[in-house]
Amino acid sequence: MQEQLWGQLVQTLQDRAGLDPEKAQQVAQVVADFAQQHAGDLLGMATGGGQGGQGGLSAENVQGMLGKLMGR
């Protein structure tokens, strides 16, 4: 299952961000490292307990968080 999820992440980075396969692998590793370091916070956000009570991880919330992470 982890290999399948990893492959989906890498493919998504290639398709949506236009990254070449090697760069997509590198970015996926950064994402995985970040997720491991902040697993508790991410879980709290996913269950509606994070971000000052703004609710769970809706598509809009995820887009907003990623935008902030990427400086957009």
DSSP file (Angstrom, degrees, kcal/mol; ACC not computed):
  #  RESIDUE AA STRUCTURE BP1 BP2  ACC     N-H-->O    O-->H-N    N-H-->O    O-->H-N    TCO  KAPPA ALPHA  PHI   PSI    X-CA   Y-CA   Z-CA
    1    1 A M     >        0   0    0      0, 0.0     4,-2.5     0, 0.0     5,-0.2   0.000 360.0 360.0 360.0 -41.6    0.0    0.0    0.0
    2    2 A Q  H  >  +     0   0    0      1,-0.2     4,-2.9     2,-0.2     5,-0.2   0.905 360.0  51.1 -62.3 -40.3    2.8    2.4    0.8
    3    3 A E  H  > S+     0   0    0      2,-0.2     4,-2.5     1,-0.2    -1,-0.2   0.895 110.7  49.2 -63.6 -39.0    4.4    1.9   -2.6
    4    4 A Q  H  > S+     0   0    0      2,-0.2     4,-2.1     1,-0.2    -2,-0.2   0.927 113.2  46.0 -65.7 -44.7    1.1    2.5   -4.3
    5    5 A L  H  X S+     0   0    0     -4,-2.5     4,-2.4     2,-0.2    -2,-0.2   0.909 112.3  51.2 -64.0 -42.3    0.5    5.7   -2.3
    6    6 A W  H  X S+     0   0    0     -4,-2.9     4,-2.7     1,-0.2     5,-0.2   0.929 109.9  50.0 -60.0 -45.6    4.1    6.9   -2.9
    7    7 A G  H  X S+     0   0    0     -4,-2.5     4,-2.5     1,-0.2    -1,-0.2   0.876 109.6  51.1 -61.3 -38.1    3.7    6.3   -6.7
    8    8 A Q  H  X S+     0   0    0     -4,-2.1     4,-2.5     2,-0.2    -1,-0.2   0.903 110.3  49.2 -66.0 -40.9    0.5    8.3   -6.7
    9    9 A L  H  X S+     0   0    0     -4,-2.4     4,-2.4     2,-0.2    -2,-0.2   0.946 113.1  46.3 -63.0 -48.0    2.2   11.2   -4.9
   10   10 A V  H  X S+     0   0    0     -4,-2.7     4,-2.1     1,-0.2    -2,-0.2   0.922 113.8  48.5 -61.0 -44.3    5.1   11.2   -7.4
   11   11 A Q  H  X S+     0   0    0     -4,-2.5     4,-2.8     1,-0.2    -1,-0.2   0.895 110.2  51.8 -63.9 -39.8    2.7   10.9  -10.4
   12   12 A T  H  X>S+     0   0    0     -4,-2.5     4,-3.1     1,-0.2     5,-0.6   0.913 109.0  50.4 -62.6 -42.8    0.6   13.8   -9.0
   13   13 A L  H  X5S+     0   0    0     -4,-2.4     6,-1.3     1,-0.2     4,-1.3   0.884 112.8  47.0 -63.5 -37.8    3.7   15.9   -8.6
   14   14 A Q  H  X5S+     0   0    0     -4,-2.1     4,-0.8     4,-0.2    -2,-0.2   0.941 119.0  39.4 -66.5 -47.1    4.7   15.2  -12.2
   15   15 A D  H  <5S+     0   0    0     -4,-2.8    -2,-0.2     2,-0.2    -3,-0.2   0.932 126.2  30.9 -70.8 -47.3    1.2   15.8  -13.6
   16   16 A R  H  <5S+     0   0    0     -4,-3.1    -3,-0.2    -5,-0.2    -2,-0.1   0.797 129.6  33.6 -89.6 -29.2    0.1   18.8  -11.6
   17   17 A A  H  <<S-     0   0    0     -4,-1.3    -3,-0.2    -5,-0.6    -1,-0.2   0.484 100.1-124.8-104.8  -4.0    3.4   20.6  -11.0
   18   18 A G     <  +     0   0    0     -4,-0.8     2,-0.2     1,-0.2    -4,-0.2   0.804  53.0 159.7  68.5  29.1    5.1   19.6  -14.2
   19   19 A L        -     0   0    0     -6,-1.3    -1,-0.2     1,-0.1    -2,-0.1  -0.576  42.3-118.0 -85.8 147.0    8.1   18.1  -12.4
   20   20 A D     >  -     0   0    0     -2,-0.2     4,-2.8     1,-0.1     5,-0.2  -0.401  38.8 -98.9 -73.4 162.6   10.4   15.6  -14.1
   21   21 A P  H  > S+     0   0    0      0, 0.0     4,-1.9     0, 0.0     5,-0.1   0.862 122.0  48.5 -55.1 -41.6   10.4   12.1  -12.4
   22   22 A E  H  > S+     0   0    0      2,-0.2     4,-1.9     1,-0.2     5,-0.1   0.930 114.2  45.0 -65.7 -45.3   13.6   12.7  -10.5
   23   23 A K  H  > S+     0   0    0      1,-0.2     4,-2.7     2,-0.2     5,-0.2   0.883 110.4  55.3 -66.1 -38.1   12.5   16.1   -9.1
   24   24 A A  H  X S+     0   0    0     -4,-2.8     4,-2.5     1,-0.2    -1,-0.2   0.894 107.2  50.5 -61.4 -39.9    9.1   14.6   -8.3
   25   25 A Q  H  X S+     0   0    0     -4,-1.9     4,-1.8    -5,-0.2    -1,-0.2   0.912 111.1  48.9 -62.3 -43.3   10.8   11.9   -6.2
   26   26 A Q  H  X S+     0   0    0     -4,-1.9     4,-1.7     2,-0.2    -2,-0.2   0.926 113.2  45.7 -63.5 -45.7   12.8   14.6   -4.4
   27   27 A V  H  X S+     0   0    0     -4,-2.7     4,-2.5     1,-0.2    -1,-0.2   0.894 109.7  55.1 -66.4 -39.7    9.7   16.7   -3.6
   28   28 A A  H  X S+     0   0    0     -4,-2.5     4,-2.6    -5,-0.2    -1,-0.2   0.882 106.3  52.2 -60.2 -37.8    7.8   13.7   -2.5
   29   29 A Q  H  X S+     0   0    0     -4,-1.8     4,-2.6     2,-0.2    -1,-0.2   0.896 108.3  50.3 -66.0 -39.4   10.5   12.9    0.0
   30   30 A V  H  X S+     0   0    0     -4,-1.7     4,-2.5     2,-0.2    -2,-0.2   0.919 111.5  48.9 -62.6 -43.2   10.3   16.4    1.4
   31   31 A V  H  X S+     0   0    0     -4,-2.5     4,-2.7     2,-0.2    -2,-0.2   0.923 111.9  48.7 -61.6 -44.8    6.5   16.0    1.7
   32   32 A A  H  X S+     0   0    0     -4,-2.6     4,-2.3     2,-0.2    -2,-0.2   0.913 111.5  49.1 -63.9 -42.9    7.0   12.6    3.5
   33   33 A D  H  X S+     0   0    0     -4,-2.6     4,-2.3     2,-0.2    -1,-0.2   0.925 112.6  48.2 -61.4 -44.8    9.6   14.1    5.9
   34   34 A F  H  X S+     0   0    0     -4,-2.5     4,-1.8     1,-0.2    -2,-0.2   0.921 110.6  51.1 -61.5 -45.0    7.3   17.0    6.7
   35   35 A A  H  < S+     0   0    0     -4,-2.7    -1,-0.2     1,-0.2    -2,-0.2   0.886 110.9  48.7 -62.6 -39.1    4.3   14.7    7.2
   36   36 A Q  H >< S+     0   0    0     -4,-2.3     3,-0.9     1,-0.2     4,-0.2   0.917 111.9  48.6 -66.1 -42.2    6.3   12.5    9.6
   37   37 A Q  H 3< S+     0   0    0     -4,-2.3    -1,-0.2     1,-0.2    -2,-0.2   0.786 123.9  31.3 -68.2 -27.5    7.6   15.5   11.6
   38   38 A H  T 3X S+     0   0    0     -4,-1.8     4,-2.7    -5,-0.2     5,-0.3  -0.005  77.6 127.3-121.5  27.4    4.1   17.0   11.9
   39   39 A A  H <> S+     0   0    0     -3,-0.9     4,-2.6     1,-0.2     5,-0.2   0.886  74.8  50.3 -56.0 -44.2    2.0   13.9   12.0
   40   40 A G  H  > S+     0   0    0     -4,-0.2     4,-2.2     1,-0.2    -1,-0.2   0.924 112.6  45.8 -62.4 -45.1    0.1   14.9   15.2
   41   41 A D  H  > S+     0   0    0      2,-0.2     4,-2.2     1,-0.2    -2,-0.2   0.908 113.5  49.4 -64.5 -41.9   -0.7   18.3   13.9
   42   42 A L  H  X S+     0   0    0     -4,-2.7     4,-2.4     2,-0.2    -2,-0.2   0.898 110.3  50.6 -65.4 -39.9   -1.9   17.0   10.5
   43   43 A L  H  X S+     0   0    0     -4,-2.6     4,-1.7    -5,-0.3     6,-0.2   0.915 109.6  51.3 -63.1 -42.0   -4.0   14.4   12.2
   44   44 A G  H  <>S+     0   0    0     -4,-2.2     5,-3.3     1,-0.2     6,-0.9   0.897 111.3  47.4 -61.1 -40.4   -5.6   17.1   14.4
   45   45 A M  H ><5S+     0   0    0     -4,-2.2     3,-1.1     4,-0.3    -1,-0.2   0.894 109.8  53.2 -67.0 -39.5   -6.4   19.2   11.4
   46   46 A A  H 3<5S+     0   0    0     -4,-2.4    11,-0.5     1,-0.3    -1,-0.2   0.804 111.7  45.6 -66.7 -28.7   -7.8   16.2    9.5
   47   47 A T  T 3<5S-     0   0    0     -4,-1.7    -1,-0.3    -5,-0.2    -2,-0.2   0.334 123.3-101.3 -98.7   7.4  -10.2   15.5   12.4
   48   48 A G  T < 5S+     0   0    0     -3,-1.1     7,-0.4     7,-0.3    -3,-0.2   0.545  96.1 104.3  92.3   7.8  -11.3   19.1   12.9
   49   49 A G      < +     0   0    0     -5,-3.3    -4,-0.3    -6,-0.2     3,-0.2   0.451  64.1  76.6-101.5   0.1   -9.1   20.0   15.9
   50   50 A G  S >>>S+     0   0    0     -6,-0.9     4,-0.9     5,-0.3     3,-0.7  -0.451  70.4  41.4-107.4 178.1   -6.4   22.1   14.2
   51   51 A Q  G >45S-     0   0    0      1,-0.2     3,-0.8     2,-0.2    -1,-0.2   0.879 127.3 -55.4  55.7  46.4   -6.0   25.5   12.8
   52   52 A G  G 345S-     0   0    0      1,-0.2    -1,-0.2    -3,-0.2    -2,-0.1   0.812 103.6 -54.5  64.0  30.3   -7.8   27.4   15.5
   53   53 A G  G <45S+     0   0    0     -3,-0.7    -1,-0.2     2,-0.1    -2,-0.2   0.735  93.5 140.0  78.2  22.3  -11.0   25.4   15.1
   54   54 A Q  T <<5 -     0   0    0     -4,-0.9     2,-0.2    -3,-0.8    -3,-0.1   0.466  63.5-112.5 -79.5   1.3  -11.4   26.1   11.4
   55   55 A G      < -     0   0    0     -5,-0.5    -7,-0.3    -7,-0.4    -5,-0.3  -0.476  45.2 -37.9 102.6-174.1  -12.5   22.5   10.8
   56   56 A G  S    S-     0   0    0     -9,-0.2     2,-1.5    -2,-0.2   -10,-0.2   0.142  77.3 -65.4 -79.4-166.0  -11.2   19.5    9.1
   57   57 A L        +     0   0    0    -11,-0.5    -1,-0.1     4,-0.1     2,-0.1  -0.610  60.5 169.6 -89.8  80.1   -9.2   19.1    5.9
   58   58 A S     >  -     0   0    0     -2,-1.5     4,-2.5     1,-0.1     5,-0.2  -0.398  51.9-102.0 -77.7 167.6  -11.6   20.1    3.2
   59   59 A A  H  > S+     0   0    0      1,-0.2     4,-2.4     2,-0.2     5,-0.2   0.887 124.9  51.1 -58.5 -38.8  -10.3   20.6   -0.3
   60   60 A E  H  > S+     0   0    0      2,-0.2     4,-2.4     1,-0.2    -1,-0.2   0.908 109.4  49.2 -66.8 -41.8  -10.3   24.4    0.2
   61   61 A N  H  > S+     0   0    0      2,-0.2     4,-2.6     1,-0.2    -2,-0.2   0.911 111.9  48.9 -64.1 -41.9   -8.4   24.1    3.5
   62   62 A V  H  X S+     0   0    0     -4,-2.5     4,-2.8     2,-0.2     5,-0.3   0.930 111.7  48.9 -63.7 -45.1   -5.8   21.8    1.9
   63   63 A Q  H  X S+     0   0    0     -4,-2.4     4,-2.4    -5,-0.2    -1,-0.2   0.906 112.2  49.3 -61.3 -41.2   -5.3   24.1   -1.0
   64   64 A G  H  X S+     0   0    0     -4,-2.4     4,-2.1     2,-0.2    -1,-0.2   0.913 111.8  47.7 -64.1 -42.9   -5.0   27.1    1.3
   65   65 A M  H  X S+     0   0    0     -4,-2.6     4,-2.3     2,-0.2    -2,-0.2   0.921 113.7  47.0 -64.6 -44.2   -2.4   25.3    3.5
   66   66 A L  H  X S+     0   0    0     -4,-2.8     4,-2.1     1,-0.2    -1,-0.2   0.888 110.0  54.1 -66.0 -37.6   -0.4   24.2    0.5
   67   67 A G  H  <>S+     0   0    0     -4,-2.4     5,-3.9    -5,-0.3     4,-0.3   0.912 109.5  47.5 -60.6 -42.2   -0.6   27.7   -1.0
   68   68 A K  H ><5S+     0   0    0     -4,-2.1     3,-1.0     4,-0.3    -2,-0.2   0.905 111.0  51.4 -65.2 -41.2    0.9   29.1    2.3
   69   69 A L  H 3<5S+     0   0    0     -4,-2.3    -1,-0.2     1,-0.2    -2,-0.2   0.855 114.1  44.1 -62.3 -35.0    3.6   26.5    2.3
   70   70 A M  T 3<5S-     0   0    0     -4,-2.1    -1,-0.2    -5,-0.2    -2,-0.2   0.356 118.0-110.5 -94.4   5.5    4.5   27.4   -1.3
   71   71 A G  T < 5       0   0    0     -3,-1.0    -3,-0.2    -4,-0.3    -4,-0.1   0.798 360.0 360.0  75.4  28.3    4.3   31.1   -0.7
   72   72 A R      <       0   0    0     -5,-3.9    -4,-0.3    -6,-0.2    -5,-0.1   0.379 360.0 360.0-114.7 360.0    1.2   31.6   -2.8
